[in-house]
Amino acid sequence: MNAMPRAARQLGYAGILPQALCAIYAFDGGKWQWTAQAIAFGYAALIFSFLGGVWWGIGISRQDAPRWIFGCAVMPSLLALAAYAPWILGWEWPGPSLVAVGVLLMVSPLVDSLIGGIDAGWLALRLQLSLGLGGLTTFIGYLALLG
């Protein structure tokens, strides 16, 4: 991973901090618990949608990109929106939605692997960041389900 720009690694890891803070507040169970859960969902959904943009950019910039990449690139935004729908409709939220987006984040590096031709350092960083953010998001979701 030494080939990765230092700023990419540092800012990537720093991107997990908002979710870690939300996990602390969600675990605490105090007056900020629900707010922390809502922020955690919003942040995870935004990052998941961002990954779709990364895949779209790969598809646009590489002649050898798989043809399915554009369909896959729009899925994160649509899935995040679907996970947001229970809140809008007054159904159980945010626990199931947090767990869904968390799991999707954790499996998202599989798409990078299937695209092929992606730097091993990038794949390693993506795996770490996705497991970190996805794991924290899933943890917050389970706390919400228990709560």
C-alpha positions, 0 to 999 in steps of 0.5 A: 500500500505504499504506492497509495498517496499518503493523503488518500490513506489518511483522509480515507481513515479519517472518513471513518471518524464521523461514524465512530463518533456516532457509534459512541453516542448510539451506544451511550443511549443518551439524549443524542442516541437517535440523532447519532443513528440518523446521522450515521445512516445519512453518512453511510448512505452518502458514502455508499452513493459516492462509491457508485460515482467512483464506479461510474468514473471508472466506467467512463475513463477505462476502455476495458471497463466491463459493460455492466459497470454503469448499471452497478454504478447507479445501484448504491444510490437507489439502494440507499434511497430504498433504505431511507424509504421506511423513515419517510413511510413511518415504518421501523427505522433506523435499525434495519436501514442501518444494517442494510447499508452497513452490509452493502458497504462491507460487500462493496469491495467485491465490485471493485474486484470484479471490475478488474485492473484496479491497483492492489493498494487501492483494493486493500484500502477500499477493503479496510475502509469498507469493513470499518465504515460498514462494520460501524454502521451495522453495529449502530443498526444492531444497537437501534434494533436492540434499543 
